[in-house]
């Protein structure tokens, strides 16, 4: 990458970092930023620098905190994160990195007044790098590349197991599929993969995990609807809800449609899928089309029942509630950086609202399955305990289940999937009076 275009890359990365600070995923922020970038070399450089920035966010934050008397403005922080990460990745290119970061700062109105400050921070880091890198290496949050508050909550939630989970999340997550029960089964599909020279193992009832990940377009049977990408832990939600032929079922917060399609593969149900995001609603339609399945899809807020509900109560509701996604950081290492600590309580309030709104829509002999891909108790165990205290008519027929991120290929998949992300699952029914 020439120094002439590094400043341009930094400006793009600044926008991407700011989008992440606003709660967007790295992939979504990149997709949005690269829409108008046609040069393939520039696109690749922006992507590489952005991923490097995320890999070193904890270290960058520590450096900024160490040198700055008070937190810099958000755009300044974003540009510093990008430049510091590049200095960590390429210590032999400090001069170019600092020069181009300052050039980028002067070209952006929101960072222009702080160009001198950015220059001073970066030059000081370059001078003191050796001692600082030794100090950074002693910080657990830097080792696992997570914010301090995230690390504290992991320790509080998991105790001694926290470090094991965080170590697991440093490794690349495998690609797991669920097989379409209308077309094949796990063992038969694994046999087909073997014929194609692809190694895989059974990791759950409907789960097959590839030993080496492949682009979805290269996965045998994907385009034909034989399989879909879905974590084995996530698959347990549908298995626990256990939809039956003839039932009226709601999938609330349904995008991208993996649980909707899984239910339709397992039973002849009348399914309504509700999703608040227009673009993610389109993903549900695409998955239904690929699998040759039908459902009523509504682009609406599940909590605003008057905008989508036809007044018929449901035999079963699957509520995969919005959450911090603290259980899937292995698959999406940028997740801890999309949140601030008060997001946990904010998400908890949203989950409570959805539970309160949707519970009355369940038939008296029906059930509601609540799940989140989070390991924080406020979003799982405590959320359900609070709901049951408010609703003495409700109970859990089986104990709620918290799955910590896990990988053990020597285990028994009939007891727990061999590899999965973190999930909380609770089945709720009405008491028989």
Buried (B, 14 or more C-beta within 10 A) or exposed (E): BEEEBBBBBBBBBBBBBBBBBEEBBBEBBBEEBBEEBEEEEBBEBBBBBBBBBBBBBBBBBBBBEBBBEEEBEBBBBBBBBBBBBBBBBEEEBBEBBBBBBBBBBBBBEBBEEBBEBBBBBBBBBBEBBEEBBEBBEEBBBBBBBBBBBBBBBBBEBBEEEBBEBBEBBEEEBBBBBBBBBEBBBBEEBBEBBEEEEBEBBBBBBBBBBBEEBEEEEEBBBBEEBBBBBBBBBBBBBBBBBBBEEEBBBBBBBBBBBBBBBBBBBBBEBBBBBBBBEEEBBBBBBEBBEBBEBEBEBBBBBBBEBEEBBEEEBBBBBBBBBBBBBBBBBBBBBBBBBBBEBEBBEBBBEBBBEBBEBBBEBBBEEBBBBBBBBBBBBBBBBEBBEBBBEEBEEBEBEEEBBBBBBBBEEEBEBEEBBBBBBBBBBBBBBBEEE
